[in-house]
């Protein structure tokens, strides 16, 4: 069975709701093991065991959250060269435009040689039904891709 790891941080409600929608969509594919962890609880062993990752962060001061940065710093050297080509996607709960958070995560995962398989989903200001639907579809798409061997 393939493993899909969803790692996120939230200090409020929006990014947590986005993560819940991603998880809902991912769990719609019964043949994929979905693991959901907060950044503080996830480590290199989780990343190494995952066949794909979905990362979620709020936009803090035009950057990823400090907890997401901490997670990525803790896993980087332990996973460097061992996860090349693994698919990943990103969602951001943003108050401005989200681009700084997206760029900061992308710089780090590029060093891990992860392969982006979906454009980042950015939830600007208020969380709309369209954004939660997009998050749910993201989870479902990555899980289905794993189940079908696309990724």
Secondary structure, 3 states (H helix, E strand, C coil): CEEEEEEECCCCCHHHHHHHHHHHHHHCCCCEEEEEEEHHHCCHHHHHHCCEEEEEEECECCECCHHHHHHHHHHHHHHCCCCCCCEEEEEEEECCCCHHHHHHHHHHHHHCCCEECCCCEEEECCCCHHHHHHHHHHHHHHHHHHHHCCC
